[in-house]
Structures are given as C-alpha cells and as structure tokens.
Amino acid sequence: MFADDTTLLASSTWSINSTLWIHTVRCGAKLNRSKSKVLTLNSDQTILEHPRLNFVPSGEPIKYLGIYFGHRLDHTYQLNLISDKFYQSSLTWGCRARTIKGRRLLVKTMILSQLWHFTMVIPVPRETIRQWQSMVNKFIMDRRTRAQDRYIALTNAALIHKPMVGLKVPHIESFILRQRVRRLHQLLTNAHTTDQQWTILPHLQFQDSLTVYCRYSHWDFLWYRPHQQNSLVHWSKLSPLWLDIWQRWTTLPYPKITPGQPPVELYLRMPLWLNSHPLFMVPLSNDTLCLGNALRKSPAVVSSFGSARSPLP
C-alpha cells in the first residue's frame, strides 16, 4: 500500500465489491473506480465483464514493484526488457573502472544487482543465462561493453569463477540456483503456518500436476525429476516459476540432498511410482525409467527386475 495507490487481492467479483466497500468504510476515502483496474492473475480463467469495474485486457502488462504482471502475458516480454537493461548497464558503466577488481565490483553492485530482483520471480532460459554470463566475462576480463564484442580469454576458464584461487568473476547460474533453492526452502518451512498464505497456491499446483502420484501431507515431488516427456504429470497445472524451481532442484546431486547413507526408514517413506532415486529406477534395454513409466512401457521387464532387486542396505 502506498500513499496514493492501493493493491487489493480478491478471488471473485463479489469479493472485489465487498473488499472495496470495507476499504471505503475503514479508511474513510471513496475509491475512484474510473482510475482503478482489475487484473486477472489466473491465465486459465477468462476475463470477466462488470459494469462498474475496469478489467485489464488480456496481454496488457501491469507494473507492480518493478515486476510486470498480466493475464496471459508473453513470458518473453519482461525477459527482453531485463536483457536490454542489462546490456545498457554495461555501456553506462564501461568507462568507470580500469582494473579487473574495479570492474568486478561494478558488476556486482551496479549491474547484476538489477537482475537479482527479477530473477527471484521470473524463470530465465539457460541460453539467456549463458549470454549474460558471456557479457559479464567480457566486461570484467577485457573491458568489453557490447554483446557482439569478442575477446581472447587469457585465463583458464576453470579459474575465472573460483572464489579462493581464481578471479572471482560472478557466476550467474549458481546465484539463480541459490535463489531457487532458497525459495523452495521457504515453501517447505512455511507450508503449515497460517500467516504465510502464499504457500497455498504452489502446494495446490504440485498436487494438481501429480494427481495420484503424490501424497497430500508429503512433498513427494522432491524425489521426482520433471521430464517434459512424462505423460503422467500434468505440466500445465504448474506455473513457469515453480516448474523452473523444480527443474533446478533436481540438478543437485543426491549426496548434497541426502548427505551420507539414508536410513532404511527414509527409503520406506519415499514415494514409489515416479521416484528418480537410483534405488527405484528400472533399467531397460536402452534407457532407465522410473517405476511408473517402466510399468507402462514394459510390465514384464519390471516384474523380473523386482524379483532380482537386492534388498535395502
């Protein structure tokens, strides 16, 4: 809520009218409906019509706290704006620092700090991250300020991003991965608190996408790998952000997720059908599938696999 701008959330037109009435009574100020706009956040829902409410048309962006929202807004719209701002920052600050240390400080404080605000809530394709990283490397290592500029790397690529013995060039992919894991940790730790209502929607999205392959009281998706070819999962039920969080979570190796040898009790509580843990994967002639997909593809092979499988450690 700002001095002359208020954001209200409601689930229906009836709730909007009730919320506006309560807001008018409590604050003593009459809302200017002609200047107010109603944004439909659910892209699967059609935009309603109301004689006294101004609904934002589909595809029109609305800026809130620097982030663009919109009904069925093209995901590349905001990504292109971020990229243009990122490359423009290199031109703006290119003349300031003359040393590697100075350019590295500029990148951290003045250039990449703008990206982190957006990447927190916007999924970024890996190709875009690769292009951003190339620009950062060129700017710090050789003072290049344009994306089309070329340079010859005089340092081993393995030493560029090393924090202890390298040049400490920021690694964008690692930072975004930390953002995704941190957001996932917030979801898991705040899922059962009443004052954190934002956790309800992602929980329902994972439940709707996995249907019978997950338990309501468990976060079974943590053991699944989101392969887009898996027809057992309803991918359209997941928002692009949480799908990206899920995909990046599964890039972590199992020794980092479960350090040491998991106890037998953990194996017994694990989900079964879509589990991507090596213990539950079924080797076929030319591939390795989870149990649910392997049963659909070759039930006979799965039967023989189960009888020959070694017991739990």
N, C-alpha and C positions, 0 to 999 in steps of 0.2 A: 504494500500500500504506500502510495506517495502522496505528496501534498495535494495535487490536483488529478490524481489518477489512481483508480482502484481496480484490482483484479479479483473477481468472484468466480468460484467454481460451482457448478451445478450439474445434475445428472439428467434433467429434463426441462422442458419449457415451463412446466408447473413449478418446478424447483427454482427456476430463474425468477419468475414473478414473485414467489414467496421470499426469496433471498433479497430481491430489490426492495420489497416492502419492509422487511426487517431492517435493512440497511438504512432506508429513509427514516424510519421511526427512531432508530437508535442514535444516528448521527445528527438528525435534525436538518439535513440538507436534501433537497429534491434532486434526484438524478436526471440529468439531461439525456433523455432517451435518444434524441436525434443524433447525438455525438457518440453514443455507446454502440459497441459492436459485440456480437456474439460469435465466437469461434467454435466450430465443431471439431473437437480433438480426435474423435474416433473416425478414422478414414473409412471404415467399413459401413458406417452409418450415412445415410443420405441427409443432405442439408434440409432442415425443416423450414417452413414458412410461417411467419407470425405477423399479424397486423401492426403490432407495437414494438417489435424487436427487429434490429438490423443484423441479419446473419451475414457473415463474411462469405463471399463466393468461394467455390472450390478452386484450389490452386493459388489463391492470393495469400502472400506471406504477411504475417503479423509479427513485429519485433517485440520481444519481451526479455529484458535483462541481457540484451545483446544477441539473443538467440532467435532465429526465425521459426515460427510455428505456422502451420497451415493445414487445411483439410486436403488430403491427397497432394501435398506439396512435393514436387520433384526433389529427391534427396540430393541431386547434383546442384541444385540452386544455391544452397548455402555453402556447399563444398567449394564451388567455383569462387564465391566471394571470399572465402577464407584463403584460398590459394592466391588469389590476386593481391590480397592484403599482405600475405607472407612475402611474395616476391617483391612487392613495392617497398617493404621494410628493408630489404637488402640494398636497394638503391638509395634509400633515405640515409641509412647509417653506414654505407660503404666507405665514405670519406673520413670517418671519425677515428677509427682505430688503425694503427700502423703495425702492431705486433700481433702474434698469434694469441697471446694471453688477453690482449685488449679486445680482439675480435670475438674470442670465446666468451668474454664477459658480456659483450654487446648481444651476442646471440642468445645467451641465457636470460638476460634481463629485459631486453627490448624487442626481441623478435619471437623467440619460442614462447615467451610468457603470454603472448596473444593467442597462440594456438591452443594452449592447455585449457583455456576457458571453453573453447568449442569442442575439443576432442573429448572432454568429460561427458558430453551428452550426444555426440554425433559420431556414428561409425565412419571410419575412414578406410577406403580400399588400400590394400598393400602396395599397389602400384603408385598411388598418390604419396604414400609414406616414403617409398623409395625415391621419388622425385624430390620431395622435401629434404630427405637426408643427403642427396647428392648436392643440392644447393647449399646446405649447411657446411658440408665438407669443403666445397669450393670456396665459400666465403671465408672460412676460418683458415684454411691451409694456404690459399693463394690469392685471397682478396678479390675473388670474382664476384660480381654483383648481378649478373644476368643468368637466367636459367640455361640459355643456349651457349654460354661461355664454356670453353674446355680448358682443362689443366692437366698437368702430368703430376701424379702423386709421387713424391719423393720419399714417402714413409710407408713402411709395411702396413697394409690395410688392417692387420690384426692388432696393431699398436695404436691406431687412431683413437679408439674409444676406451682404451684401458684407463681406469681411474688411478691406478697406482704407478705403473711404469710407462704409460702411454701419454698421449697429448690431451686426453680428457675431452675430446670432442663429443658433444651431447648425442646420444643415440635415441632417436625419436621412437622407434619401435618398442624399445624397452620401457620408455616412460609411459607410452599408451598402454602397454601390458600391465604396468603397475596401477594405472588408473582403473583398468577393467577389474583387476583382482581386488582392488580396494573397494570398488562399488559392490562387487559380489559379496565381499566380507560384510559390508554394511547391510546388505539384504539378509544374510543368514543370521546376523546377530540381532537385528531389529525386527525380525519377522513376527515375533509374538508380543511386541509391545503395542499398546493401544494408541500411543501418541505418534507413531510412525505409520501413517496411513498410506504412504507411497509404496510400501511393501506389498500391499494387497494386489495391485494390478499385475506386477511381474509374477507373483505366485500363481495367480489365476491363468496367466498366459502359458506358463510351463505346464500347468495341469491340463489345459485345453489342447496343447500341442502334443502331449504324450498320452493323453486319454488313459487307457487301461494299463499302460506300461509304467506307471509311477504311482506311488502311494501318497495320499494327501498329507500325511504327517511327516513325510521324509522328502529330502531334496535329492531324489534319485537321479536327476539329470547330471549331477556332478560326476557320475560314473559313466555317462554316455558320451559318445563322440558324435557331433552333429554333421553327419554326412548328408548332403543335399539329395543324394540318390535314394536315401532310405524312405520308402513309401509308408512306413509305419508311423512316421511322425508328421503331424500337420504343421508345416513350416509357416503357413500364412497366419497362424494364430500368434506367432511371436513377433514382437516389434524388432526393427532392424538393430536397435541398440542392444537389446538383450540377446539377440542371436549373435552379435559380434562379441559380447561378453562371454557367452558360452563357448564360441569357437576359440577365443584366445585362452580361456581357462584350460581347454583340452590340449593346448600346445605345451603345457607344463609337463615335464616327465613325472612318472609315478613316484620315483624316490623323493621328489620335492613335495608331492601332495601327501604321501604317507611315508615319512621317514622311518627306516627300519622295517623289520618284518611285521606286517599286520597280524594281530592275534586272530585266532580261529573265530572268536565271537564276531569280529568285524566281517569276516567272509560270510558268516551265516546270516548277517543282517543286510548284506548287499542285495541290490536288485538283480534279477536274473536275465530277462529276455534281451535287453539292449545293452547290457554291461560290456564295456570295452576293455575291462581289466584282462590282462593276458591269461589269467586262470579260466575265464569264461568264454574266451574266443575259440571258435571251431575252425580248424584248418581244413580247407577243401583242396581240390586239385590245383587251382590256380589263384586262390585267394583265401583270406582269413576273415570270417564274418562273425558277428555276434550271434547268439543262440536263436533269437527271434527270426532274423533273416535267413540263417542257415536252415532252420526248420522249413521255411517256405521254399527254399531252393532245393534242398536235398535231405528229406527226412531220414532216409536210410543211412546216410553218412553220419548224421548226428547221432543216431541210435548206436552205431558201432563206436563212435567217438566217446559217448558217455560211458559205455561199458569198459573201455580201455583206459579211461582217465585215471590218473593217480590220485590218491586221497589228498586232503588238505594237509599242509605242513603242520 
